[in-house]
Amino acid sequence: ANIYPSKLSANIMFDNVLAKKIYAGSDIFLMPSLFEPCGLSQLISMRYGTIPIVRETGGLKDTVIPYNKFDGTGTGFGFKNYNAHELLETLKYSLSIYKDKKQWDQLIKNAMERKSSWTV
């Protein structure tokens, strides 16, 4: 960040305004957690239309429904094992869907319409 201040920013702090801008300005949210009892980040990302890619563990598995390109259902992408190869393959698959605007727009709609309240 010191060498390339116009190209990189390092913010080692919590800034809710900046966090919202990052969620809103991103297309994909990577969350390859080893474990995650609940997780709010994937829920927030879906609300902003940012598609989560998560490791299928705990609350991440419970809240992110893998996208099905055949019927257009799902709210994101997931991978089972905690390794870089599965993350990379899932990322490649998500980018293949990203290239198809109709499918990607449907996925965003699914994610943003996901109900996350206790009354569901």
C-alpha positions as a Python dict, from the first residue, in 0.01 Angstrom:
ca = {
    (1, 'A'): (0, 0, 0),
    (2, 'N'): (290, 238, 70),
    (3, 'I'): (456, 162, -263),
    (4, 'Y'): (137, 170, -476),
    (5, 'P'): (-114, 389, -287),
    (6, 'S'): (-329, 446, -597),
    (7, 'K'): (-364, 70, -659),
    (8, 'L'): (-381, -92, -317),
    (9, 'S'): (-534, -6, 16),
    (10, 'A'): (-471, -187, 345),
    (11, 'N'): (-730, -112, 613),
    (12, 'I'): (-658, -304, 930),
    (13, 'M'): (-962, -178, 1118),
    (14, 'F'): (-1339, -206, 1127),
    (15, 'D'): (-1521, 51, 919),
    (16, 'N'): (-1889, -26, 864),
    (17, 'V'): (-1927, 231, 585),
    (18, 'L'): (-1629, 85, 397),
    (19, 'A'): (-1755, -270, 458),
    (20, 'K'): (-2091, -185, 301),
    (21, 'K'): (-1917, -30, 1),
    (22, 'I'): (-1707, -343, -45),
    (23, 'Y'): (-2011, -572, -26),
    (24, 'A'): (-2209, -351, -265),
    (25, 'G'): (-1924, -312, -512),
    (26, 'S'): (-1822, -678, -531),
    (27, 'D'): (-1951, -949, -761),
    (28, 'I'): (-1823, -1250, -564),
    (29, 'F'): (-1752, -1296, -193),
    (30, 'L'): (-1496, -1566, -104),
    (31, 'M'): (-1545, -1729, 236),
    (32, 'P'): (-1335, -2048, 247),
    (33, 'S'): (-1362, -2094, 626),
    (34, 'L'): (-1221, -2402, 796),
    (35, 'F'): (-1518, -2386, 1034),
    (36, 'E'): (-1802, -2138, 1077),
    (37, 'P'): (-2074, -2195, 1336),
    (38, 'C'): (-2305, -1938, 1178),
    (39, 'G'): (-2157, -1661, 970),
    (40, 'L'): (-2317, -1332, 889),
    (41, 'S'): (-2086, -1229, 609),
    (42, 'Q'): (-2241, -1463, 353),
    (43, 'L'): (-2589, -1343, 449),
    (44, 'I'): (-2485, -979, 417),
    (45, 'S'): (-2319, -1047, 82),
    (46, 'M'): (-2636, -1209, -54),
    (47, 'R'): (-2846, -913, 62),
    (48, 'Y'): (-2618, -685, -143),
    (49, 'G'): (-2629, -916, -446),
    (50, 'T'): (-2270, -1030, -400),
    (51, 'I'): (-2255, -1404, -465),
    (52, 'P'): (-2085, -1608, -192),
    (53, 'I'): (-1841, -1891, -256),
    (54, 'V'): (-1815, -2082, 70),
    (55, 'R'): (-1665, -2397, 209),
    (56, 'E'): (-1961, -2616, 300),
    (57, 'T'): (-1930, -2615, 677),
    (58, 'G'): (-2160, -2518, 964),
    (59, 'G'): (-2380, -2218, 899),
    (60, 'L'): (-2225, -2161, 558),
    (61, 'K'): (-2358, -2494, 436),
    (62, 'D'): (-2695, -2418, 596),
    (63, 'T'): (-2738, -2075, 437),
    (64, 'V'): (-2577, -2091, 91),
    (65, 'I'): (-2767, -2311, -152),
    (66, 'P'): (-2538, -2426, -436),
    (67, 'Y'): (-2639, -2284, -773),
    (68, 'N'): (-2799, -2531, -1013),
    (69, 'K'): (-2747, -2417, -1372),
    (70, 'F'): (-3015, -2655, -1500),
    (71, 'D'): (-3310, -2512, -1307),
    (72, 'G'): (-3170, -2171, -1202),
    (73, 'T'): (-3203, -2233, -828),
    (74, 'G'): (-2947, -2158, -559),
    (75, 'T'): (-2788, -1859, -390),
    (76, 'G'): (-2414, -1914, -431),
    (77, 'F'): (-2144, -2177, -467),
    (78, 'G'): (-1986, -2419, -225),
    (79, 'F'): (-1706, -2671, -203),
    (80, 'K'): (-1670, -2956, 43),
    (81, 'N'): (-1305, -3008, 136),
    (82, 'Y'): (-1070, -2751, 283),
    (83, 'N'): (-815, -2732, 4),
    (84, 'A'): (-705, -2488, -263),
    (85, 'H'): (-789, -2721, -554),
    (86, 'E'): (-1159, -2740, -472),
    (87, 'L'): (-1174, -2366, -409),
    (88, 'L'): (-1010, -2300, -746),
    (89, 'E'): (-1244, -2538, -932),
    (90, 'T'): (-1548, -2382, -764),
    (91, 'L'): (-1421, -2036, -852),
    (92, 'K'): (-1372, -2142, -1215),
    (93, 'Y'): (-1725, -2283, -1225),
    (94, 'S'): (-1868, -1963, -1075),
    (95, 'L'): (-1685, -1756, -1336),
    (96, 'S'): (-1834, -1971, -1614),
    (97, 'I'): (-2179, -1882, -1479),
    (98, 'Y'): (-2071, -1517, -1440),
    (99, 'K'): (-2006, -1502, -1816),
    (100, 'D'): (-2372, -1586, -1884),
    (101, 'K'): (-2552, -1263, -1789),
    (102, 'K'): (-2895, -1426, -1779),
    (103, 'Q'): (-2783, -1699, -1539),
    (104, 'W'): (-2579, -1459, -1325),
    (105, 'D'): (-2869, -1213, -1296),
    (106, 'Q'): (-3097, -1499, -1187),
    (107, 'L'): (-2841, -1603, -927),
    (108, 'I'): (-2821, -1246, -792),
    (109, 'K'): (-3200, -1231, -776),
    (110, 'N'): (-3212, -1562, -589),
    (111, 'A'): (-2951, -1443, -339),
    (112, 'M'): (-3114, -1105, -278),
    (113, 'E'): (-3460, -1258, -232),
    (114, 'R'): (-3337, -1519, 17),
    (115, 'K'): (-3535, -1497, 341),
    (116, 'S'): (-3314, -1498, 650),
    (117, 'S'): (-3550, -1396, 929),
    (118, 'W'): (-3658, -1611, 1221),
    (119, 'T'): (-4016, -1604, 1089),
    (120, 'V'): (-3933, -1794, 769),
}
